[in-house]
Amino acid sequence: MIVITTPTGQIGSQLVARLLDGKDPVRVIVRDATRLDADVREGAEVVEGSHDDPTVLDQALPGAEALFWLVPPNPHAS
């Protein structure tokens, strides 16, 4: 199982598309599942919520062998 954050973003969406063509199962963490492409909703296990919520991570990470965690940029960082 590979878990992906930001599956609707520029990087995460490309990664999910490539992984869904492979043999490993994919799970995505997404705030709003309606924003996912239909093929992602059908091909991946979806955990709805924010990847900064420990409860969501408790749902998404069991059984994971890998995690792609993309942290959004902070516009206030120096």
Contacts in CASP RR format, 6 or more apart in sequence:
PFRMAT RR
TARGET T0000
AUTHOR 0000-0000-0000
METHOD contacts of the structure
MODEL  1
MIVITTPTGQIGSQLVARLLDGKDPVRVIVRDATRLDADVREGAEVVEGS
HDDPTVLDQALPGAEALFWLVPPNPHAS
1 24 0 8 1.000
1 25 0 8 1.000
1 26 0 8 1.000
1 27 0 8 1.000
1 63 0 8 1.000
1 64 0 8 1.000
1 65 0 8 1.000
1 66 0 8 1.000
2 19 0 8 1.000
2 24 0 8 1.000
2 25 0 8 1.000
2 26 0 8 1.000
2 27 0 8 1.000
2 64 0 8 1.000
2 65 0 8 1.000
2 66 0 8 1.000
2 67 0 8 1.000
2 68 0 8 1.000
3 26 0 8 1.000
3 27 0 8 1.000
3 28 0 8 1.000
3 29 0 8 1.000
3 60 0 8 1.000
3 61 0 8 1.000
3 64 0 8 1.000
3 66 0 8 1.000
3 67 0 8 1.000
3 68 0 8 1.000
4 12 0 8 1.000
4 15 0 8 1.000
4 16 0 8 1.000
4 19 0 8 1.000
4 26 0 8 1.000
4 27 0 8 1.000
4 28 0 8 1.000
4 29 0 8 1.000
4 44 0 8 1.000
4 68 0 8 1.000
5 12 0 8 1.000
5 28 0 8 1.000
5 29 0 8 1.000
5 51 0 8 1.000
5 67 0 8 1.000
5 68 0 8 1.000
5 69 0 8 1.000
5 70 0 8 1.000
6 12 0 8 1.000
6 51 0 8 1.000
6 70 0 8 1.000
6 72 0 8 1.000
7 13 0 8 1.000
7 15 0 8 1.000
7 16 0 8 1.000
7 28 0 8 1.000
7 29 0 8 1.000
7 30 0 8 1.000
7 36 0 8 1.000
7 40 0 8 1.000
7 44 0 8 1.000
8 30 0 8 1.000
8 32 0 8 1.000
8 35 0 8 1.000
8 36 0 8 1.000
11 70 0 8 1.000
12 68 0 8 1.000
12 70 0 8 1.000
13 37 0 8 1.000
13 40 0 8 1.000
15 68 0 8 1.000
16 26 0 8 1.000
16 28 0 8 1.000
16 40 0 8 1.000
16 44 0 8 1.000
17 39 0 8 1.000
17 40 0 8 1.000
19 26 0 8 1.000
20 26 0 8 1.000
20 39 0 8 1.000
20 40 0 8 1.000
20 43 0 8 1.000
20 44 0 8 1.000
24 65 0 8 1.000
25 44 0 8 1.000
25 45 0 8 1.000
26 43 0 8 1.000
26 44 0 8 1.000
26 45 0 8 1.000
27 44 0 8 1.000
27 45 0 8 1.000
27 46 0 8 1.000
27 47 0 8 1.000
27 60 0 8 1.000
27 64 0 8 1.000
28 36 0 8 1.000
28 40 0 8 1.000
28 44 0 8 1.000
28 45 0 8 1.000
28 46 0 8 1.000
28 47 0 8 1.000
29 47 0 8 1.000
29 49 0 8 1.000
29 50 0 8 1.000
29 51 0 8 1.000
29 56 0 8 1.000
29 57 0 8 1.000
29 60 0 8 1.000
30 36 0 8 1.000
30 46 0 8 1.000
30 47 0 8 1.000
30 48 0 8 1.000
30 49 0 8 1.000
31 48 0 8 1.000
31 49 0 8 1.000
31 50 0 8 1.000
32 48 0 8 1.000
33 41 0 8 1.000
33 46 0 8 1.000
33 48 0 8 1.000
36 46 0 8 1.000
40 46 0 8 1.000
47 56 0 8 1.000
47 59 0 8 1.000
47 60 0 8 1.000
48 56 0 8 1.000
49 56 0 8 1.000
50 56 0 8 1.000
51 57 0 8 1.000
51 60 0 8 1.000
51 69 0 8 1.000
61 67 0 8 1.000
END
